[in-house]
Structure formats: structure tokens, C-alpha cells
Amino acid sequence: MPPDSSHPTDLRVAAAIGLAAGVLGGLFGVGGGLIIVPGLVLVAKLDRRLASGTSLAATMPIALASVITYAVNGNIDAAVVALLTVGAVGGAVLGTKLLMVLPVRTLTIVFIVTVLATAVRLFQTTETTGRSEITLAMAGALILVGVLTGTLSGLLGIGGGIVMVPAMIVLFGMEPVIAKGSSVTVIVPTSVTGTVRNRYRANVDLRVAAVVGLSGAASAVAGGIVADGLSSSISNVMFAVLLVLVAASQFATLRTGRVRVASSETTA
């Protein structure tokens, strides 16, 4: 159904949501959906389905601004991006197919445990020196991480940087700032593809998305600049805290019995 225009969204609220999401996206290399979706639902009062589609559209300018900032500072690993993207596309397809088969509550619990374990590992990780040369085994592992990312997005509506960034740091020894820049680069084509599909289904409010996205793009630049100046250890601790908050939010959905399966077009 088309967006409901009987209760127009306050664009000042949309701009505030975008500013907050942009900082998150630029600082951590994620899409910003962790702030945009609940913000649009709880504050802007959008329908949850419409909020997800609008969030994805808003992610495009935010992610693009982050990519430009990271690229200018030389903080994107093109080879890693290519391998992750291949896996993520395939994973998204797999996730949508598994959607009707696997119990979402069980998957959510597995996700919470995985995220918390990753957070603990990040708290213990010190300065990183960068990845080694990409071997056939590493290429396969990166594609597998991409598949996991896409699959979780398809099943739970959460993925993107929340999965890719810690995986690149913990598993491949990449510097956090490069992991973030590479992660947010992968998010761009994902958000474009998903938005085209959502637009076809009239499941996006382009006016709100434009305001959220453009305001978020401005703050994403600032977030990316700050990320470039952080030490690896501080960056790891900050991302670990973010993961704990994500796990807590998912645990809250379990307690309230409102675990929701989002489409593969939601990017975190």
C-alpha cells in the first residue's frame, strides 16, 4: 500500500533522526538503520514496514557520504569489498529462502550470542597491523562472511556493518578504520538494489527518506573524520559497546515476544 499521507511526518524530526544516524554510520561503518528504523517508528510514527523501506532509501546518501570520506583518507580495501559484496548478494537470496523454514526466535538467540561473543573478543583485541595477502582460503572466508551478512539481513533485518566490521577486525586482522570503510562501501549497492525493489512495491516515503538521508550525509562526514583519528583499541571498544547495545535490543524483542522478521532489504 502507498505511504500514508494523512499524518505527514514532521521533517524536523526526520532531520534529527538523520543527523544521529549519519554520525553512527560514519563513525562505525554501518548503514544507520539501527537508529533510523526505530526513530521513524517510535518518534515519526511511521508504519514499521514503511519505516524499513524508507530507512533503506535514506541509507544511500549516508553510506555514500561515508564512503567518500573513507576513500579520501585511503581507508577502503577494494579487494575485500568485492569479495564481501559477492557473498552478501548470494546470502540475501539465501536468507529470504530460509525465512519460511527456520524458527526466527532460535535464530535471534544465536545472533545475540554471536554478537556478544564478538563484543568480548573486540574488548580483548589490541592494535591491529592490517590483513595479510589475500589467499584463496581468505577469499573464500570473506565471501562466507558476506553470505552470513546477507543471510542474517534476510532473516532478521540486521546485518551490514554490525557483522562485517568485527569479522574483518577479529578474523582477518584488518585495521578498524579500513574495516569500517570497506563495510560501508558494501552497503551502498545493497541499499540501491533494495530501494529500487521497495519503490516498486510503494514501500518507501521518498520525501522523508530524502530529508533523513541528506541530513545524515552531512553528519556522516564528521563521523568518518573522527573514525580516521581513533586508535584501533579505542575504536574496538566503541564498536564492542555498540554490539552490546544491539544484542540488548534484540533480547528486548524476545522478552516482549515481538521478534520481527524483516525483509532482506533492511541494512543496519
C-alpha positions as CSV (number, residue, x, y, z in Angstrom):
1,M,0.0,0.0,0.0
2,P,1.2,3.5,-0.6
3,P,2.6,5.7,2.1
4,D,0.0,7.2,4.4
5,S,-0.1,11.0,3.9
6,S,-2.9,11.6,6.3
7,H,-0.4,12.1,9.1
8,P,2.6,13.8,7.4
9,T,5.9,13.3,9.2
10,D,7.5,16.3,10.8
11,L,10.5,16.9,8.7
12,R,12.4,18.4,11.6
13,V,12.1,15.1,13.4
14,A,13.2,13.3,10.2
15,A,16.3,15.6,10.0
16,A,17.2,14.9,13.7
17,I,16.9,11.2,13.1
18,G,19.2,11.6,10.0
19,L,21.8,13.5,11.9
20,A,22.0,10.8,14.6
21,A,22.1,8.0,12.0
22,G,24.8,9.8,10.0
23,V,27.1,10.0,13.0
24,L,26.6,6.3,13.6
25,G,27.2,5.4,10.0
26,G,30.3,7.5,9.6
27,L,31.8,6.5,12.9
28,F,31.2,2.8,12.8
29,G,30.8,2.0,9.1
30,V,27.2,0.8,9.4
31,G,24.1,1.8,7.5
32,G,22.4,3.7,10.3
33,G,19.2,1.6,10.2
34,L,19.7,0.9,13.9
35,I,18.7,4.5,14.6
36,I,16.6,5.3,11.5
37,V,14.0,2.4,11.8
38,P,13.2,2.8,15.5
39,G,13.3,6.6,15.1
40,L,10.8,6.5,12.3
41,V,8.5,4.1,14.1
42,L,8.6,5.4,17.6
43,V,9.1,9.2,17.0
44,A,7.9,9.8,13.5
45,K,5.1,7.3,13.9
46,L,5.6,5.5,10.5
47,D,4.3,2.0,9.9
48,R,7.1,-0.5,10.6
49,R,7.2,-1.8,7.1
50,L,7.2,1.7,5.6
51,A,9.9,2.7,8.1
52,S,12.1,-0.1,6.9
53,G,11.8,0.8,3.3
54,T,12.3,4.5,4.0
55,S,15.3,3.7,6.1
56,L,17.0,1.8,3.4
57,A,16.4,4.7,0.9
58,A,17.9,7.1,3.4
59,T,20.9,4.9,3.9
60,M,22.1,5.5,0.3
61,P,23.3,9.2,0.8
62,I,24.5,8.4,4.3
63,A,26.6,5.5,3.1
64,L,27.8,7.3,0.0
65,A,29.0,10.3,2.1
66,S,30.7,7.9,4.5
67,V,32.4,6.1,1.5
68,I,33.7,9.4,0.1
69,T,35.2,10.3,3.5
70,Y,36.8,7.0,4.0
71,A,38.1,6.9,0.4
72,V,39.7,10.3,0.6
73,N,41.6,9.1,3.6
74,G,42.6,5.8,1.9
75,N,40.5,3.7,4.2
76,I,38.8,1.3,1.8
77,D,40.1,-2.1,0.8
78,A,38.7,-2.6,-2.7
79,A,39.6,-6.3,-2.9
80,V,37.8,-7.1,0.3
81,V,34.8,-5.0,-0.7
82,A,34.4,-7.0,-3.9
83,L,34.6,-10.4,-2.1
84,L,32.2,-9.3,0.6
85,T,29.7,-8.0,-1.9
86,V,29.6,-11.2,-3.9
87,G,28.9,-13.1,-0.7
88,A,26.3,-10.6,0.6
89,V,24.2,-10.7,-2.6
90,G,24.1,-14.5,-2.5
91,G,23.4,-14.5,1.2
92,A,20.5,-12.2,0.9
93,V,18.9,-14.6,-1.6
94,L,19.6,-17.5,0.8
95,G,18.2,-15.6,3.7
96,T,14.9,-14.9,2.0
97,K,14.6,-18.6,1.1
98,L,15.3,-19.8,4.7
99,L,12.9,-17.2,6.0
100,M,9.9,-19.6,5.8
101,V,11.9,-22.6,7.1
102,L,13.9,-21.7,10.2
103,P,12.5,-20.6,13.5
104,V,13.2,-16.9,13.9
105,R,13.3,-17.0,17.7
106,T,16.1,-19.5,17.7
107,L,18.0,-17.5,15.1
108,T,17.6,-14.4,17.1
109,I,19.1,-16.2,20.2
110,V,22.0,-17.4,18.1
111,F,22.5,-13.9,16.7
112,I,22.6,-12.4,20.3
113,V,25.1,-15.0,21.5
114,T,27.3,-14.4,18.4
115,V,27.2,-10.6,18.8
116,L,28.1,-10.8,22.5
117,A,30.9,-13.2,21.8
118,T,32.3,-10.9,19.2
119,A,32.0,-7.9,21.6
120,V,34.0,-9.8,24.2
121,R,36.6,-10.5,21.5
122,L,36.8,-6.9,20.5
123,F,37.3,-5.8,24.1
124,Q,40.3,-8.1,24.1
125,T,41.7,-7.0,20.8
126,T,44.6,-4.5,20.8
127,E,46.2,-2.6,18.0
128,T,46.0,-4.4,14.6
129,T,48.6,-4.2,11.8
130,G,46.4,-4.9,8.8
131,R,45.4,-8.0,6.8
132,S,47.8,-10.4,5.2
133,E,47.9,-11.0,1.4
134,I,44.6,-12.4,0.2
135,T,45.0,-16.2,-0.4
136,L,42.4,-18.5,-1.9
137,A,41.4,-19.5,1.6
138,M,41.0,-15.9,2.8
139,A,38.9,-15.1,-0.3
140,G,36.6,-17.9,0.5
141,A,36.4,-16.8,4.1
142,L,35.5,-13.3,3.1
143,I,32.8,-14.5,0.7
144,L,31.5,-16.6,3.5
145,V,31.3,-13.6,5.8
146,G,29.4,-11.8,3.1
147,V,27.0,-14.7,2.8
148,L,26.5,-14.7,6.6
149,T,25.8,-10.9,6.4
150,G,23.3,-11.2,3.7
151,T,21.6,-14.2,5.3
152,L,21.2,-12.5,8.6
153,S,19.8,-9.5,6.9
154,G,17.3,-11.7,5.1
155,L,16.3,-13.5,8.3
156,L,16.4,-10.8,11.0
157,G,16.7,-7.4,9.2
158,I,20.1,-6.9,10.9
159,G,23.5,-7.2,9.3
160,G,25.7,-4.9,7.3
161,G,28.4,-3.3,9.3
162,I,27.3,-5.0,12.6
163,V,28.5,-8.3,11.1
164,M,31.2,-7.2,8.6
165,V,33.3,-4.8,10.7
166,P,34.0,-7.1,13.7
167,A,34.6,-10.0,11.3
168,M,37.2,-8.1,9.4
169,I,38.9,-7.0,12.6
170,V,38.8,-10.2,14.5
171,L,39.2,-12.8,11.8
172,F,41.4,-11.0,9.3
173,G,43.3,-8.5,11.4
174,M,42.2,-5.5,9.4
175,E,42.6,-2.1,10.9
176,P,39.3,-0.9,12.3
177,V,39.1,2.2,10.2
178,I,39.7,0.2,7.0
179,A,37.2,-2.4,8.0
180,K,34.6,0.3,8.5
181,G,35.3,2.0,5.2
182,S,35.1,-1.4,3.4
183,S,31.9,-2.3,5.2
184,V,30.0,0.9,4.4
185,T,31.1,0.6,0.7
186,V,29.4,-2.8,0.6
187,I,26.2,-1.2,2.0
188,V,25.9,1.2,-1.0
189,P,24.9,-1.3,-3.7
190,T,22.8,-3.2,-1.3
191,S,20.8,-0.1,-0.4
192,V,20.4,0.9,-4.0
193,T,19.0,-2.6,-5.0
194,G,16.7,-2.8,-2.0
195,T,15.3,0.7,-2.6
196,V,14.5,0.0,-6.2
197,R,12.5,-3.0,-5.1
198,N,10.8,-1.1,-2.3
199,R,9.9,1.7,-4.6
200,Y,8.3,-0.8,-7.0
201,R,6.2,-2.0,-4.1
202,A,5.3,1.5,-3.0
203,N,7.0,0.8,0.3
204,V,9.1,3.9,0.8
205,D,8.4,7.5,1.6
206,L,10.9,9.3,-0.6
207,R,10.3,12.7,0.9
208,V,11.1,11.6,4.4
209,A,14.0,9.4,3.1
210,A,15.5,12.4,1.3
211,V,15.4,14.6,4.5
212,V,16.8,11.8,6.7
213,G,19.4,10.8,4.1
214,L,20.7,14.3,3.3
215,S,20.9,15.4,6.9
216,G,22.6,12.1,7.8
217,A,25.1,12.5,4.9
218,A,26.4,15.7,6.5
219,S,27.0,14.2,9.9
220,A,28.4,11.0,8.3
221,V,31.3,13.0,7.0
222,A,32.0,14.2,10.5
223,G,31.7,10.6,11.9
224,G,34.1,9.4,9.2
225,I,36.7,12.0,10.1
226,V,36.5,11.2,13.8
227,A,36.9,7.4,12.9
228,D,40.0,8.1,11.0
229,G,41.7,9.7,14.1
230,L,40.8,6.9,16.5
231,S,43.3,4.4,17.7
232,S,42.5,0.7,17.0
233,S,42.0,-0.1,20.6
234,I,39.6,2.8,21.3
235,S,37.7,2.0,18.1
236,N,37.4,-1.7,19.0
237,V,36.0,-0.8,22.5
238,M,33.5,1.6,21.0
239,F,32.3,-0.9,18.5
240,A,32.1,-3.6,21.2
241,V,29.8,-1.3,23.2
242,L,27.6,-0.8,20.1
243,L,27.4,-4.6,19.7
244,V,26.3,-5.0,23.3
245,L,23.5,-2.4,22.7
246,V,22.4,-4.2,19.6
247,A,22.3,-7.5,21.5
248,A,20.2,-5.8,24.2
249,S,17.7,-4.5,21.7
250,Q,17.3,-8.0,20.2
251,F,16.9,-9.5,23.7
252,A,14.2,-7.0,24.4
253,T,12.2,-8.3,21.3
254,L,12.5,-11.8,22.7
255,R,11.2,-10.7,26.1
256,T,8.2,-8.9,24.6
257,G,7.5,-11.6,22.2
258,R,7.8,-9.3,19.2
259,V,10.6,-10.8,17.3
260,R,10.0,-9.5,13.8
261,V,11.3,-10.9,10.6
262,A,12.3,-8.0,8.3
263,S,12.9,-8.3,4.6
264,S,16.4,-8.7,3.1
265,E,16.2,-5.0,2.1
266,T,16.9,-3.7,5.6
267,T,20.5,-2.7,6.2
268,A,22.0,-2.0,9.6
